[in-house]
Amino acid sequence: MGLKRGGRRHEDYVGGYLRQVSWFRRRDAFVASRTGADGLVACVCCDERYRPRQVDVHHLSYDGVSRENERWVSREADDDLMVLCRWCHERVHTLMDTDRGWAQMGRREATVSVVRAIQRQLTATAVRLAASGS
């Protein structure tokens, strides 16, 4: 599956795979493994903490996603998944989907690069706000 959202393959993935019980179980297990003793999970991008149902899980690759006998199968490795808050998840996709530079990379490399860029931007904004006394 390519970086860019849209098209028949994406619709099948969103309308099919992301609605399957197997994905919900895999997602819940992954988020639970990242949830702290306080019951919250941190967004990899902005480091804000959220309740498990408030976060999204982003695929760095689709290596473990397949269809067998018309059923979707969830075998993603933990290192193929990333916890993101909804704002950061949308930002990651917006950047990956609209910038040709990211689109030329593989999905994993693009995701990691975009997350780092957002982290730098958030840090710079925090520093500016602190310096201005806001």
C-alpha positions as CSV (number, residue, x, y, z in Angstrom):
1,M,0.0,0.0,0.0
2,G,1.4,3.4,-0.9
3,L,1.9,6.5,1.2
4,K,-1.0,8.5,-0.3
5,R,-4.5,8.0,1.0
6,G,-7.3,7.6,-1.4
7,G,-8.1,5.2,-4.2
8,R,-9.7,1.8,-4.2
9,R,-7.0,0.1,-2.2
10,H,-7.2,2.6,0.6
11,E,-11.0,2.4,0.7
12,D,-10.8,-1.3,1.0
13,Y,-8.3,-1.0,3.8
14,V,-10.2,1.6,5.7
15,G,-13.7,0.1,5.0
16,G,-12.5,-3.5,5.5
17,Y,-9.4,-4.0,7.5
18,L,-9.8,-1.1,10.0
19,R,-13.3,-2.4,10.8
20,Q,-12.3,-6.0,11.5
21,V,-12.3,-7.5,15.0
22,S,-8.7,-8.8,14.3
23,W,-7.5,-5.2,13.9
24,F,-9.3,-4.0,17.1
25,R,-7.8,-6.8,19.1
26,R,-4.3,-6.1,17.7
27,R,-4.7,-2.3,18.2
28,D,-5.9,-2.8,21.8
29,A,-3.1,-5.2,22.6
30,F,-0.5,-2.8,21.2
31,V,-1.9,0.3,23.0
32,A,-2.1,-1.7,26.3
33,S,1.6,-2.6,25.9
34,R,2.3,1.1,25.7
35,T,0.0,2.2,28.5
36,G,1.6,3.4,31.7
37,A,0.7,2.7,35.4
38,D,-1.4,5.8,35.3
39,G,-3.6,4.3,32.6
40,L,-2.4,6.8,30.0
41,V,-0.5,6.3,26.8
42,A,1.9,8.9,25.3
43,C,1.8,10.1,21.7
44,V,5.2,9.3,20.1
45,C,5.1,12.6,18.3
46,C,4.0,15.3,20.8
47,D,4.5,13.2,24.0
48,E,1.1,14.3,25.4
49,R,-0.6,11.6,27.4
50,Y,-4.1,10.3,26.6
51,R,-6.5,7.6,27.6
52,P,-6.1,4.5,25.4
53,R,-9.3,5.1,23.4
54,Q,-8.2,8.6,22.6
55,V,-5.2,7.6,20.5
56,D,-4.7,6.3,17.0
57,V,-2.3,3.6,15.9
58,H,-0.3,4.4,12.7
59,H,1.2,1.7,10.5
60,L,4.8,2.2,9.6
61,S,4.4,-0.6,7.1
62,Y,1.7,-3.0,6.1
63,D,3.9,-6.1,6.2
64,G,1.7,-7.9,8.7
65,V,-1.6,-7.0,7.0
66,S,-3.0,-9.5,4.5
67,R,-6.1,-11.0,3.2
68,E,-6.7,-14.8,3.4
69,N,-9.8,-16.3,2.1
70,E,-11.5,-12.9,1.9
71,R,-10.7,-12.2,5.6
72,W,-8.2,-9.6,6.8
73,V,-5.4,-10.9,9.0
74,S,-3.5,-8.8,11.6
75,R,0.1,-9.9,12.1
76,E,1.8,-6.5,12.4
77,A,5.0,-6.5,14.4
78,D,5.1,-4.0,17.3
79,D,7.8,-2.1,15.4
80,D,5.4,-1.6,12.5
81,L,3.0,0.4,14.7
82,M,3.2,3.8,16.4
83,V,0.8,5.4,18.9
84,L,-0.2,8.9,17.8
85,C,-2.8,11.4,19.1
86,R,-5.4,12.2,16.6
87,W,-3.9,15.7,15.8
88,C,-0.4,14.3,15.2
89,H,-1.8,11.4,13.2
90,E,-3.7,13.8,10.9
91,R,-0.6,16.0,10.7
92,V,1.6,13.0,9.8
93,H,-0.7,12.0,7.0
94,T,-1.2,15.5,5.7
95,L,2.6,16.0,5.4
96,M,3.2,12.5,3.9
97,D,0.3,12.9,1.4
98,T,1.0,16.4,0.2
99,D,4.8,16.7,0.0
100,R,6.5,15.0,-2.9
101,G,9.7,14.5,-0.9
102,W,8.0,12.3,1.6
103,A,6.1,10.4,-1.1
104,Q,9.4,9.4,-2.7
105,M,10.5,7.6,0.5
106,G,9.3,4.3,1.8
107,R,6.4,4.5,4.3
108,R,8.5,3.7,7.3
109,E,11.3,6.2,6.5
110,A,8.7,8.9,5.6
111,T,6.8,8.4,8.8
112,V,9.9,8.6,11.0
113,S,11.1,11.7,9.1
114,V,7.8,13.4,9.4
115,V,7.4,12.6,13.1
116,R,10.9,14.1,13.7
117,A,10.0,17.2,11.8
118,I,6.8,17.7,13.8
119,Q,8.7,17.1,17.0
120,R,11.3,19.8,16.0
121,Q,8.4,22.2,15.1
122,L,6.7,21.6,18.5
123,T,9.9,22.1,20.4
124,A,10.7,25.3,18.5
125,T,7.2,26.6,19.3
126,A,7.5,25.7,23.0
127,V,10.8,27.5,23.2
128,R,9.4,30.6,21.4
129,L,6.4,30.7,23.8
130,A,8.6,30.3,26.8
131,A,10.9,33.1,25.7
132,S,8.0,35.4,25.1
133,G,6.5,34.7,28.5
134,S,3.3,33.3,27.1
